[in-house]
Amino acid sequence: MIYSVHYGFLNLGEVILEQVRDTLYNGKPAFYSLTVIRSNPSIPFVGRKERHFHSIFTHNDTIAYGLNFWTDSIHDNEYLDSRYIFDYDAGKVFIYEFEVPTDTLDLDGPADSGPTLHLITRLYAGMNAKKNYPIYISNEKGNVEMQYTSRIDRIASEAFGGTVDAYYSHGNANVKGPFGFSGAYKAWHKTDSSRIPLEAHVRVWVGNVRVKLKSHQKF
């Protein structure tokens, strides 16, 4: 799935969600996903920026949760610049920078560093439900409050070539996310069985950005 990110008329860049595939983690079945964020190289004083977000995660009967998360700054040729290891037996999140231990935070239940939210939101889209999910990012613990509704809006979708029905949800992200994402957000998911996220309006330092699905490919 490829998403465009706009601040007003300014194209900030794009977010690419790669396919989820099976893997092994500590000898047990798990899943791997990759998210790529690229800046628009024509933005003055920004240039080409590219960050890769890797996630190994698993799930139980009710929720997906992270096991190992790490990032690469491709534009700086810096790899493994951050890593978060979730140890549920020890009740700790171990944080590394360039594979050097830097901090340890308490962990008291299913959590992640962000990527599994894409899957979790699809699970609850269309329901009248309120959910909270802990996020460990920027060397601290945050929380995303999610309010899902059965309300259906009609929104324009470039990916689907016209106007489509979408479930509306909203919430608050108490985290320091990519592009400065932080604070209140609104989101829309397609109403068919896929529940694909179509669009989100997210608070940044000043104002809001719009994240919209440009294209997708089913594997």
MOBEL-V927411 format. One record per pair of residues at least 12 apart in sequence whose C-alpha atoms are under 8 Angstrom apart, sorted by the first residue. I is the first residue (numbers start at 1). J is the second residue. Records with the same first field share a line. If there is no record, write none. Layout:
I=J + J
This chain:
1=16 + 17 + 18 + 213 + 214 + 215 + 216 + 217
2=14 + 15 + 16 + 17 + 213 + 214 + 215 + 216
3=15 + 16 + 211 + 212 + 213 + 214 + 215
4=210 + 211 + 212 + 213 + 214
5=209 + 210 + 211 + 212
6=209 + 210 + 211
7=208 + 209 + 210
8=209
11=40
12=39 + 40 + 43
13=37 + 38 + 39 + 40
14=37 + 38 + 39 + 40
15=35 + 36 + 37 + 38
16=35 + 36 + 37
17=33 + 34 + 35 + 36
18=33 + 34 + 35 + 36
19=33 + 34 + 219
20=32 + 33 + 34
21=33
25=56
29=58
30=56 + 57 + 58
31=56 + 57 + 58
32=54 + 55 + 56 + 57
33=54 + 55 + 56 + 115
34=52 + 53 + 54 + 55
35=52 + 53 + 54 + 115
36=50 + 51 + 52 + 53
37=50 + 51 + 52
38=50 + 51
48=75
49=73 + 74 + 75
50=73 + 74 + 75
51=71 + 72 + 73 + 74 + 75
52=71 + 72 + 73 + 74
53=69 + 70 + 71 + 72 + 115
54=69 + 70 + 71
55=67 + 68 + 69 + 70 + 115
56=68 + 69
57=116
63=110 + 120
64=110 + 116 + 119 + 120
65=110 + 111 + 112 + 116
66=86 + 110 + 111 + 112 + 113 + 116
67=85 + 86 + 87 + 112
68=83 + 84 + 85 + 86
69=83 + 84 + 85 + 113
70=82 + 83 + 84
71=83
79=98
80=97 + 98 + 99
81=96 + 97 + 98 + 99
82=95 + 96 + 97 + 98 + 99
83=95 + 96 + 97 + 98 + 99
84=96 + 113 + 136
86=107 + 112
87=107
88=107 + 108 + 109
91=106 + 107 + 108 + 109
92=104 + 105 + 106 + 107 + 108
93=105 + 106 + 107
95=139
103=139
105=140 + 141
110=133 + 134
111=133 + 134 + 135 + 136
112=134 + 135 + 136
113=135 + 136 + 137
114=135 + 136 + 137
118=197
122=189 + 194 + 195 + 196 + 197
123=195
124=148
125=148 + 149 + 150 + 167 + 168 + 169 + 189 + 195
126=148 + 149 + 150 + 151 + 167 + 168 + 191
127=148 + 149 + 150
128=147 + 148 + 149 + 150
129=147 + 148 + 149
130=145 + 146 + 147 + 148
131=145 + 146 + 147
132=144 + 145 + 146
133=145
135=175
137=175 + 176 + 177
138=176 + 177
141=175
142=173 + 174 + 175
143=173 + 174 + 175
144=171 + 172 + 173 + 174 + 175
145=171 + 172 + 173 + 174
146=169 + 170 + 171 + 172
147=169 + 170 + 171
148=168 + 169 + 170
149=167 + 168 + 169
150=167 + 168
151=167 + 168
152=165 + 166 + 167 + 168 + 191
153=165 + 166 + 167 + 168
154=166
157=198 + 212 + 213 + 214
158=213 + 214 + 215
159=213 + 214 + 215 + 216
160=215
164=190
165=190 + 191
166=188 + 189 + 190 + 191 + 198
167=188 + 189 + 190 + 191
168=186 + 187 + 188 + 189
169=186 + 187 + 188
170=184 + 185 + 186 + 187
171=184 + 185 + 186
172=184 + 185
173=185
179=204
180=204 + 205
181=202 + 203 + 204 + 205
182=202 + 203 + 204 + 205
183=202 + 203 + 204
184=202 + 203
185=200 + 201 + 202 + 203
186=200 + 201 + 202
187=199 + 200 + 201
188=200
197=213
198=212 + 213
199=211 + 212 + 213
200=212
